[in-house]
Amino acid sequence: MGEADEMIKERNSQLDIAKGLGMTIVVLFHAQILSGVWTQFHMPLFAFLSGLLYREKYNTELNQVWNHTKKKIKGCYVPFLTYNFVFLLLHNLLYKIHIYGELSNQKYYNGKDFVHQIIAIATMGGGESLPGPMWYLIAMLEFTILYACIRFGISKYVIDENKANIYVMIVCVCLMLLGFSTIDLPRMLNRALVLLFWYHLGYMTHTYLEPQKGNIENKKETVITAALSIGILIIGIRGGRLATIFVDYPSSRMCRNYSNVGYGTAC
């Protein structure tokens, strides 16, 4: 059973409302209706909601990690390939009817350009302009698989669940700081490493806020984790790094690689 099955099994109105609000913010932001703080938290929100659906059974054994990885490839990588290849086939037609144009940093593809794009799409290093917002599938594929691997590795050496969760949080914070840094990482890894922390926070919320686990010690750990995440969010907003990572698409370092023959500024 994967996270999609868990979502159906545990579906509740709060999650639906949160996802709906997040999607509404995304639409209004891209329509340039919202700005400022409204553009800062929708991607961490989606990662947090995904983390709510993560379960420890995904990383108990190596074969479970592999099964989890295969499901994520099917759910993220395959749709990314499918939509981008469809729009790649339509690229020259869209150029001829002026949906694409030189003003949007697009051009009419020749054979070499098609080969370049096929390789870029297959390796998650680029894609077509219109499905450009599907960059989130790349990041989600990376941080969900990475998280399962981290938990699997730590759980092999740390038996106590609470201690293991603290160690995982430390690793996630360190990786998030790397994502916030000026180091250019390929394949959306900067964004994935930032979102990894909120994915972990979502899972911690599920773990420690369940009624049967509502003891004082767990509540204390939950408050500490929540306070840390809020602090990092504030630091990110004040430093402008969240805007650079998630919403400042034209100047984002991770989009520049796609501007010649691909996403342009749509990623």
Buried (B, 14 or more C-beta within 10 A) or exposed (E): EBBEEBBEEEEEEEBEEBBEEBEEBBEBBBEEEBEEEEBBBBBBBBBBBBBBBBBEEBBEEEEBBEBBBEBBEEBBBEEBBEBBBEBBEBBBEBBEEEBBEEEEBBBEBEEEBBEBBEEBBBEBBBBBBBBBEBBBBBBBBBBBBBBBBBBBBBBEEBEEEEEBBBBBBEBBBEBBEBBBEEEEBEBBBBBBBBBBBBBBBBBBBBBBEEEEEEEEEBEEBBEEBBEBBEEBBEEBBEEEBBBBBBBBBEEBBBBBBBBBBBBBBBB
